[in-house]
Amino acid sequence: MKKALMILLSGILIITGCIELSFKADEKIAQVVYQSSYKKTVIIDAGHGGADAGTIGIDGALEKNINLAIALNLYDYLMVSGINSVLIRSGDYELYKPNEPRNRSDLYNRMDFINSIPNAVLISIHQNHFSDEKEWGTQIWYATGINESKTLADKILKKIKSTIQQDNSRENKESGDEYYILYNATHPSIMIECGFMSNNEENKKLQDKEYQKDFAYLILAGVCEDV
């Protein structure tokens, strides 16, 4: 009885989330509900944090804050959908162990954490920046040598393009060793550059709480597609 009640409550929460989505453009997203057959653990990496602010928006906004907001929304959606997930960081901090010298980068600690979790996929959340303020749109980098990485990246970008970025012409790219986490991860791994903080219009969207929720939900939809 208790289990049935939990399932019912979870369904209500998911349906409510669907209704509240501001874009309301892709009816297939509703099919995500009750998708609990995804057996991998989703590791969510909110890029940067603490003293490492990441890129700086055209209005002074900090990338680390946007990354975390999207990551927290994604975590909630995944868990309510019955998909196990873990956050590398849930607040504004770098990843260091107690009394650990700072000459060991938080990047290495993130890598150790990622590779310690069995049967997982990595979704790293970041924002982009470029000298040309006209550049905009989501682009996803995927780990080389692991087929599932490209598949996951393509599914997520397809969802984004079909709803909130219908004019986005960007294509996903295979990562080399310039992206340490993607290059060294043992799991299927992607890095989502959600948008350009150097573009005035997109920078405003990326800071909008409803847009952040929409974006997180589209990542969930991509994860769950054709499970």
C-alpha positions in Angstrom: 0.0 0.0 0.0 2.8 2.4 1.0 4.7 1.6 -2.3 1.6 2.2 -4.3 1.1 5.6 -2.6 4.6 6.6 -3.4 4.2 5.7 -7.0 1.0 7.7 -7.2 2.6 10.8 -5.5 5.6 10.5 -7.9 3.2 10.4 -10.9 1.4 13.5 -9.6 4.7 15.4 -9.2 5.9 14.5 -12.7 2.6 15.4 -14.3 2.6 18.7 -12.4 6.1 19.4 -13.7 5.0 18.7 -17.3 2.1 21.2 -16.9 4.4 23.9 -15.5 6.9 23.7 -18.4 6.9 27.0 -20.1 7.6 25.8 -23.6 4.8 23.2 -23.8 5.8 22.4 -27.4 6.8 18.7 -27.5 4.0 16.4 -26.5 6.4 13.4 -26.6 8.0 14.8 -23.4 5.0 13.6 -21.5 6.0 10.1 -22.3 8.9 10.5 -19.9 6.6 9.9 -16.9 6.9 6.5 -15.3 10.1 5.8 -17.3 11.9 3.9 -14.5 13.6 1.2 -16.8 16.8 3.2 -17.1 19.2 1.2 -15.0 22.3 3.4 -15.0 23.1 5.9 -12.3 23.3 9.4 -13.7 26.2 11.4 -12.3 25.5 15.1 -12.5 28.5 17.5 -12.6 27.7 21.1 -12.0 30.9 22.6 -13.5 33.1 24.9 -11.4 32.0 26.2 -7.9 33.5 28.0 -5.0 36.5 30.1 -5.9 36.2 28.8 -9.5 33.4 30.9 -11.0 33.7 29.6 -14.5 33.0 32.1 -17.3 31.5 35.5 -16.6 28.4 36.6 -18.4 28.0 39.8 -20.3 26.2 41.3 -17.3 28.6 39.9 -14.7 26.6 36.7 -14.0 28.6 33.7 -12.9 28.6 30.4 -14.8 28.9 28.3 -11.6 25.5 29.5 -10.4 23.7 28.7 -13.6 25.4 25.3 -13.8 24.2 24.4 -10.3 20.6 25.6 -10.8 20.2 23.4 -13.9 22.0 20.5 -12.1 19.7 20.6 -9.1 16.6 20.7 -11.3 17.9 17.8 -13.3 18.6 15.8 -10.1 15.0 16.3 -8.9 13.5 15.3 -12.3 15.6 12.2 -12.5 14.9 11.0 -9.0 11.1 11.6 -9.2 11.2 9.6 -12.5 12.7 6.7 -10.7 16.2 7.1 -12.2 19.0 7.0 -9.6 21.3 10.0 -9.7 24.1 11.7 -7.7 25.3 15.3 -7.6 29.0 15.9 -7.6 28.3 19.2 -5.9 25.0 20.4 -4.4 26.3 23.9 -3.3 28.8 26.6 -4.1 32.1 24.8 -3.3 35.0 23.1 -4.9 35.5 19.4 -4.4 38.2 19.0 -1.8 38.5 16.4 1.0 39.0 17.7 4.6 42.6 18.8 5.2 43.5 18.0 1.7 46.2 20.2 0.2 44.9 22.5 -2.5 47.7 21.4 -4.9 45.4 18.5 -5.7 42.9 20.0 -8.0 39.2 19.5 -7.5 39.2 18.3 -11.1 41.0 15.1 -10.0 38.7 14.6 -7.1 35.7 14.9 -9.4 37.3 12.3 -11.7 37.9 9.9 -8.8 34.3 10.3 -7.7 33.0 9.7 -11.2 35.0 6.6 -11.8 34.1 5.2 -8.4 30.4 4.7 -9.3 29.6 1.5 -11.2 27.2 1.3 -14.1 26.9 5.1 -14.6 26.7 7.9 -17.1 28.1 11.4 -16.6 26.3 14.6 -17.5 28.5 17.6 -17.0 26.7 21.0 -17.1 28.6 24.1 -18.4 28.0 27.4 -20.1 29.8 28.8 -23.2 31.5 32.1 -24.0 32.9 33.6 -27.2 34.3 36.9 -28.4 31.6 37.3 -31.0 28.4 38.2 -29.0 26.2 36.9 -31.8 27.2 33.2 -31.1 24.4 31.3 -29.3 22.9 27.8 -28.8 23.5 24.6 -27.0 26.3 22.3 -28.1 27.3 19.0 -26.5 30.8 17.4 -26.3 30.9 13.6 -25.9 33.6 11.2 -24.8 35.6 9.5 -27.5 35.6 5.7 -27.8 32.3 5.1 -25.9 29.4 4.8 -28.4 26.7 5.5 -25.8 28.2 9.0 -25.2 27.4 10.2 -28.7 24.0 8.6 -28.7 23.1 10.3 -25.4 24.4 13.7 -26.6 22.4 13.5 -29.9 19.2 12.5 -28.1 19.5 15.5 -25.7 20.4 18.0 -28.4 17.5 16.8 -30.5 15.0 17.5 -27.7 16.5 20.9 -27.1 16.3 21.8 -30.8 12.8 20.6 -31.2 11.5 22.9 -28.4 13.4 25.8 -26.9 16.0 26.3 -29.6 14.4 25.5 -32.9 16.8 27.8 -34.9 19.9 26.2 -33.3 22.2 24.8 -36.1 25.0 23.6 -33.9 26.2 20.0 -34.0 27.7 17.9 -31.2 31.4 17.3 -31.2 33.7 14.5 -30.1 36.0 15.5 -27.2 39.7 15.1 -27.2 42.1 15.4 -24.3 41.3 19.1 -23.9 38.3 18.1 -21.7 40.0 16.2 -18.9 36.9 14.6 -17.4 35.4 13.4 -20.7 38.8 12.1 -21.8 39.5 10.1 -18.6 36.0 9.0 -17.6 35.4 5.2 -17.7 31.6 5.8 -18.2 29.6 7.1 -21.1 30.1 10.9 -20.7 28.9 14.2 -22.1 29.5 17.9 -21.4 26.6 20.1 -22.2 27.5 23.7 -23.1 23.9 25.0 -22.4 24.4 28.4 -24.0 26.6 31.4 -24.5 26.8 33.8 -21.6 28.5 36.3 -24.0 25.2 36.6 -25.9 22.9 39.1 -24.2 19.6 37.4 -25.0 20.8 33.9 -24.2 22.5 35.0 -21.1 19.2 36.4 -19.8 17.4 33.1 -20.6 20.1 31.0 -18.8 19.5 33.0 -15.6 15.7 32.6 -15.8 14.4 29.9 -13.4 11.7 28.6 -15.7 14.1 28.3 -18.6 16.5 26.4 -16.3 13.7 24.0 -15.4 12.8 23.6 -19.0 16.4 22.8 -19.9 16.8 20.3 -17.1 13.6 18.6 -18.2 14.8 18.3 -21.8 18.0 16.6 -20.6 15.7 14.1 -18.7 13.7 13.6 -21.9 16.8 12.8 -23.8 18.0 10.3 -21.2 14.7 8.5 -21.2 14.1 8.4 -24.9 13.9 4.9 -26.3 15.1 3.3 -23.0 
